């Protein structure tokens, strides 16, 4: 149910629409693409809900 898991649905949507722009040739490449996308999402992509900071910046502030 997407309403019970809204955060995961949002992240999956971002992965599909913004980060995973080409079809992987195999499972190994798919795993690499997802890992790189997660790194971009956490380390480089500012989030409006975090006052335009990255999740890593907010995490390090604690």
Secondary structure, DSSP 8 states (H G I E B T S, - for coil): -TTTTHHHHHHHHHIIIII--S--SSHHHHHHHHHHHHHHHHHT--BGGGTTB-HHHHHHH-
